[in-house]
Amino acid sequence: MNEPADLPAPARAWLIALAREAIAAHLEGRSCATACEHAALRVPQGAFVTLRRRADHSLRGCIGYVQAERPLAETVAEAAVAAATQDPRFPAVTFEELPALQVEVSALSAAEPIGAADVEVGRHGLIIRREGRSGVLLPQVPQSNGWDRETFLDHTCLKAGLPRRAWREPGCELLAFTATVIRED
């Protein structure tokens, strides 16, 4: 299984600051520069940005891109704005609300096919595809919910709008990825 690029501490801090700045810039109607000095952030890589309320750690938005189509810095900036404004589960974040939110960036490895028995809770994120539907859960989701492997697989199916045990059926494509998770203090 591929691992995401190892990101040095300055690059990690820069990504968190970029995500926050991208949201602020969008909410203020201005542009946000994504050019950076860190070579690892110029390499195409998938990423998710998760927003949580600092007060109770509840989810406020999470959107990302599994495919490595753009440099990581650009992917994070775009995902941050989408998490703040396009997550259909929540109203758009307001500028006044932004300081009360914690930013988390998950930089992803490439997704590879995996057998259900090989899924490792806490290491793998999952993508399930079947009948034109797909669902994604990040590696930290089953850990934070105390799920075992089968519960993780079931919930990935539910995320795709599939029956809970669809991962056991023929024609179901299961892919795994790993992530470097960077949390804002």
C-alpha positions, 0 to 999 in steps of 0.5 A: 500500500502506498503511503502519502508523502512525508510532510515536514513540520513547516509544510504541515503548519503551512497547509493548516494556515493555507486551509484557514486563509482559503476559507477566510479569503473566500468568505471575504470575496478575495483570492488566496495564493497557493504558491509555496516553497515546500516542494512536497506541497507542489506534488499532485495529491488527494486531500480532505479538509475537515472542520470541527467546532472547537467547543464540542468537537462536532463536525461542521464540514468535510469535503475532499478529493481522492484523486491526485489531480492538482498540487497538494496545496491547491487541493487543500485550498479548494477542499477547505472552501468546499468544506466550509461552503458546500457540505450539504449536511450544513449551512455555509460557515460564516466569517464570524464563525471561522475563529471557533472552528478547528481545521484538520487536513488529511493528505491522501496516498493513492487508493489501491484495491484491497480485500475486506479481510486486509482492511486495518482500522486506523490505518486505511481509509476506504472507498466503496463503489457499486452500481454507480454509487460510491462512498469514502471514509477517512482512516480516522473515522472508525477510530474516533467512533470505536468501530471494528473492521466490519462496522467500518466496512458497513458504514462505508457502504451506508455512506455510498447509499448502499445496504450495510453489508454490500461489501460482501456482495459480488460487483462491489469494488473496495479500495483503500488509502492511507493519510497523513492527518494534520490537526490544528491546535 
